[in-house]
Amino acid sequence: MSITRSTTILDPSPEPVEEPWPEGSGLEIVGSSAEMRRLRLQVRRIGPHFRTVLVHGEAGTGKEQVARALHGMSHAADGPFVVCHGAALEEAIAGHLKENDWSAHPADAIGCLTRMAQRGTLFLDGIHEMPLQTQLRLLRLLRRHDVTQSHLEARRHDLRMIAATSENLKILASAGRFQPELYQRFAMVEITLPPLRDRREDIPDLTKFFMSQLAPLYERKVPAVSDEAMERMLSYNWPGNVSELKGVVRSSLSQVEGDRLESHHLPMLAEESTPASIPDGTATSARLQDVIEQHVLRVLKGCGGNKVRAAEMLGISRSTLYRMLDASASTILQ
């Protein structure tokens, strides 16, 4: 868990002219594709007014960045932005209470977390991994907020919540694996992020953006990208999405010696073309999951089994990598 201060789906209808996005704000949503233009307009529209938002998208599509942008556009932008993963919520709070010697019971994890995020935004990443009992505690808290009577008390407990998921919560709720009422409350306002393979025209802009961010860390100027290198990046399928692209840029910057990034600086990108369209239905999820697992294992092998390095390359946390590897191992043993 980290603490820093700092159903609406992409609308296919024509949008108004986009206002300039605040540069250097740390809230950048990069890309000139129609999907990203609509997303920025959506964030501008929702930001000042939201109470609960559900952000849905594959791993690495930028759900936390969208959450931070929503917070930055809200009236609580000067308040705390509290991040916690759904699966580790109670453990993280229990550890925080112990470190600070607070006399509170770990069972009050939700209450403690919301108090930390008062007059700010609480971001629950991976809410689909939140235990059912914790979901129920969160639901009870939201119900209590509904019956808040005095305006003064409402101001004191002012809180915005953003939940992020890479799973279909509607299906999980139908299967009894997610609280239906909690899903309905968050899904009243939903933002769906497209995978990078569906907006490849944004790859050059994203590459330039990440290079400008990361090059100073290597005390060097931003190198140019050769046509061959960019062609290879555009043809790659990016199962890890934007997070993986950032990891690849970081790794390639450490290898470039001149002022130009060439194709041979991208050994981590397997030589592959865009796969044929996958049909809709259950088979889609299964096949996409297989592709992701194979990619994770390939990256891990390329890193010589170094999990820390592999997680960095994939743009994910080590805990997420461990969960993916455990899930892959369980599938193989079945």
C-alpha positions in Angstrom: 0.0 0.0 0.0 1.2 3.5 -0.8 -0.1 6.9 0.2 0.7 10.0 -1.8 -0.8 13.4 -1.8 -1.0 14.7 -4.9 -22.3 2.2 -16.6 -20.2 5.0 -18.7 -18.2 3.2 -21.4 -16.2 4.9 -24.1 -18.8 6.9 -26.0 -18.7 6.3 -29.8 -20.6 9.5 -30.5 -18.7 12.5 -31.9 -16.9 14.5 -29.2 -16.3 18.3 -28.9 -12.8 19.8 -29.5 -10.5 18.6 -26.7 -9.1 21.2 -24.4 -5.3 21.1 -23.7 -4.4 18.6 -21.0 -2.3 20.2 -18.2 1.3 19.4 -19.0 3.7 18.3 -16.4 0.9 17.6 -14.0 1.7 13.9 -13.5 -1.8 13.1 -14.7 -0.9 12.5 -18.3 -3.2 10.2 -20.4 -1.0 9.9 -23.4 -2.1 9.2 -26.9 -3.8 10.8 -29.9 -6.1 7.9 -30.8 -9.9 8.4 -30.7 -10.0 6.2 -27.7 -7.6 8.3 -25.7 -9.3 11.6 -26.8 -12.6 10.3 -25.5 -11.0 9.0 -22.3 -9.6 12.4 -21.5 -13.0 14.0 -22.1 -14.6 11.4 -19.9 -12.1 12.0 -17.1 -12.8 15.8 -17.4 -16.5 15.2 -17.2 -16.5 12.7 -14.4 -13.6 14.1 -12.3 -15.4 17.0 -10.5 -18.5 15.1 -9.5 -17.7 11.4 -8.9 -18.3 9.5 -5.7 -17.6 6.0 -6.9 -16.0 4.9 -10.2 -15.2 1.4 -11.6 -12.1 1.4 -14.0 -12.0 -1.8 -16.0 -9.1 -3.0 -18.2 -6.5 -5.6 -18.8 -3.4 -5.6 -16.6 -1.0 -2.8 -17.5 -3.6 -0.6 -19.4 -3.1 2.3 -17.0 -6.0 2.0 -14.5 -4.1 3.7 -11.6 -3.0 6.5 -13.9 -6.7 7.1 -14.8 -7.6 7.0 -11.1 -4.9 9.6 -10.4 -6.2 11.8 -13.2 -9.8 11.5 -11.8 -8.5 12.5 -8.4 -6.5 15.4 -9.9 -9.6 16.7 -11.7 -11.8 16.5 -8.5 -12.4 19.0 -5.8 -10.4 16.8 -3.5 -7.2 17.1 -5.6 -5.3 18.6 -2.6 -6.4 15.7 -0.4 -4.7 12.3 0.0 -4.7 9.7 -2.8 -4.6 6.4 -0.9 -3.7 3.2 -2.9 -4.3 -0.3 -1.7 -4.6 -3.7 -3.4 -7.9 -5.5 -2.8 -6.3 -8.8 -1.9 -3.9 -7.3 0.6 -6.1 -4.7 2.1 -6.6 -6.1 5.6 -3.0 -7.3 5.9 -1.7 -3.9 4.8 -3.8 -2.0 7.3 -2.9 -4.4 10.1 0.8 -3.8 9.4 0.2 0.0 9.3 -1.6 -0.1 12.6 1.3 -2.2 14.2 4.0 0.1 12.8 2.3 3.2 14.2 1.2 1.5 17.4 -2.4 2.4 16.9 -4.9 0.7 19.2 -7.3 -0.5 16.6 -8.4 -4.0 15.5 -7.4 -5.3 12.1 -11.0 -6.1 11.5 -11.6 -2.3 11.2 -9.4 -2.3 8.1 -12.0 -0.7 5.9 -12.8 2.0 8.4 -9.1 2.8 9.0 -8.4 3.0 5.3 -11.3 5.4 4.6 -10.3 7.6 7.5 -6.8 7.8 6.0 -8.4 8.9 2.7 -10.9 11.4 4.1 -11.4 14.5 1.9 -9.4 12.7 -0.8 -9.6 9.5 -2.9 -9.4 5.9 -2.0 -8.1 3.7 -4.9 -8.8 0.0 -4.5 -6.7 -1.8 -7.1 -7.6 -5.4 -8.0 -11.0 -5.2 -6.3 -11.9 -8.5 -7.9 -9.3 -10.1 -5.5 -10.9 -8.6 -2.4 -12.2 -11.3 0.0 -16.0 -11.5 0.2 -16.0 -10.6 3.9 -14.0 -7.5 3.1 -16.4 -6.6 0.3 -19.2 -6.9 2.8 -17.5 -4.5 5.2 -16.9 -2.0 2.3 -20.6 -2.3 1.3 -21.7 -1.6 4.9 -19.5 1.5 5.0 -21.1 2.8 1.7 -24.5 2.2 3.1 -23.6 4.2 6.2 -22.5 7.0 4.0 -25.9 6.9 2.3 -27.7 7.7 5.6 -25.4 10.5 6.7 -27.8 13.1 8.0 -25.9 16.3 8.8 -24.2 18.4 6.1 -21.3 19.0 8.5 -20.8 15.3 9.0 -20.9 14.7 5.3 -18.1 17.2 4.8 -16.0 15.6 7.5 -16.3 12.2 5.9 -16.0 13.4 2.3 -14.5 10.5 0.4 -14.3 9.3 -3.2 -13.6 5.7 -4.1 -12.2 4.3 -7.4 -12.1 0.6 -7.9 -10.0 -1.1 -10.6 -10.4 -4.6 -12.0 -9.1 -6.7 -14.8 -12.0 -9.1 -14.4 -15.7 -8.9 -15.4 -17.4 -8.1 -12.0 -20.8 -8.8 -13.4 -19.9 -12.4 -14.2 -18.2 -12.7 -10.8 -21.3 -11.4 -9.0 -23.5 -13.8 -10.9 -21.2 -16.6 -9.8 -21.3 -15.6 -6.1 -17.7 -14.5 -6.1 -18.4 -10.7 -5.7 -21.1 -8.8 -3.8 -23.8 -7.9 -6.4 -24.8 -4.7 -4.6 -21.2 -3.6 -4.3 -20.7 -4.2 -8.1 -23.9 -2.2 -8.8 -22.7 0.8 -6.7 -19.3 1.0 -8.5 -20.6 0.2 -12.0 -23.0 3.2 -12.0 -20.0 5.0 -13.5 -17.6 2.7 -15.4 -14.6 3.5 -17.5 -13.3 0.8 -19.8 -9.6 1.1 -21.0 -8.7 -0.5 -24.3 -5.7 -2.8 -24.6 -2.6 -1.3 -26.3 -2.9 -3.7 -29.2 -6.2 -2.0 -30.1 -4.7 1.5 -30.2 -1.3 0.9 -31.8 -1.2 4.4 -33.2 -0.5 5.6 -29.6 2.8 3.6 -29.4 5.1 6.3 -30.9 3.6 8.9 -28.5 3.9 6.6 -25.5 7.5 5.7 -26.4 8.5 9.3 -26.6 6.7 10.1 -23.4 8.4 7.3 -21.4 11.8 8.1 -22.9 11.5 11.7 -21.8 10.6 10.5 -18.3 13.3 7.8 -18.1 16.3 9.2 -20.0 17.3 11.7 -17.2 17.6 8.7 -14.9 20.4 7.4 -17.1 21.9 11.0 -17.4 21.5 11.0 -21.2 19.5 12.8 -23.9 16.4 11.3 -25.3 17.5 9.1 -28.2 15.7 8.9 -31.6 14.0 5.7 -32.5 14.8 4.1 -35.9 12.1 3.2 -38.3 13.0 -0.5 -37.9 12.8 -0.3 -34.1 9.4 1.4 -34.2 8.1 -1.1 -36.8 9.1 -3.9 -34.5 7.3 -2.2 -31.6 4.2 -1.6 -33.7 4.1 -5.2 -34.8 4.4 -6.6 -31.3 1.2 -7.6 -29.5 2.0 -6.1 -26.0 0.2 -8.6 -23.7 1.5 -6.5 -20.8 0.0 -3.3 -22.4 1.4 0.1 -21.5 3.2 -1.1 -18.4 5.2 -3.5 -20.6 6.0 -0.8 -23.1 7.4 1.3 -20.3 9.5 -1.6 -19.1 10.9 -2.2 -22.6 11.8 1.5 -23.0 13.6 1.4 -19.6 15.5 -1.6 -20.6 16.4 -0.4 -24.0 17.7 3.0 -22.7 20.2 1.1 -20.6 21.6 -0.6 -23.8 21.7 2.4 -26.2 25.2 3.8 -26.5 24.7 6.4 -29.2 21.8 8.8 -29.9 19.6 6.3 -31.7 17.5 3.3 -30.5 17.8 0.5 -33.0 15.9 -2.8 -33.5 18.7 -4.8 -31.9 18.2 -2.8 -28.6 14.8 -4.6 -28.3 15.8 -8.3 -27.8 13.0 -8.6 -25.2 10.4 -8.3 -28.0 9.8 -11.7 -29.5 9.7 -11.8 -33.3 5.9 -12.1 -33.8 3.2 -10.6 -35.8 -0.2 -9.6 -34.6 -2.2 -12.8 -34.1 -5.4 -13.3 -36.0 -8.6 -12.0 -34.4 -9.8 -14.2 -31.6 -13.6 -15.0 -31.7 -15.9 -13.7 -29.0 -17.0 -15.9 -26.1 -15.4 -17.8 -23.3 -12.7 -19.2 -25.5 -11.4 -15.6 -25.9 -10.6 -15.2 -22.2 -9.1 -18.6 -22.0 -6.9 -18.1 -25.1 -5.9 -14.6 -24.0 -4.9 -15.9 -20.6 -2.8 -18.6 -22.2 -1.0 -15.9 -24.3 -0.3 -13.8 -21.2 1.0 -16.8 -19.2 3.2 -17.8 -22.1 4.6 -14.3 -22.4 5.3 -14.0 -18.7 7.2 -17.3 -18.8 9.1 -16.3 -21.9 10.2 -13.0 -20.2 11.1 -14.8 -17.0 13.2 -17.2 -19.0 14.9 -14.3 -20.9 15.8 -12.8 -17.5 17.5 -16.1 -16.4 14.8 -16.8 -13.9 15.3 -13.4 -12.1 11.8 -12.6 -10.9 12.7 -9.0 -9.9 14.1 -8.3 -13.3 11.1 -10.0 -15.0 8.6 -8.0 -13.0 10.4 -4.8 -14.0 10.3 -5.8 -17.7 6.6 -6.6 -17.5 5.8 -3.4 -15.7 4.1 -5.3 -12.8 4.9 -5.7 -9.1 6.7 -8.8 -7.8 3.6 -9.8 -5.9 1.5 -9.7 -9.1 4.2 -11.8 -10.9 4.2 -14.4 -8.1 0.4 -14.6 -8.3 0.5 -15.1 -12.1 3.2 -17.8 -11.7 1.2 -19.6 -9.0 -1.9 -19.5 -11.2 0.1 -20.8 -14.2 1.5 -23.6 -12.1 -2.0 -24.6 -10.8 -3.3 -24.7 -14.4 -0.5 -27.0 -15.4 -1.1 -29.4 -12.5 -4.8 -29.7 -13.2 
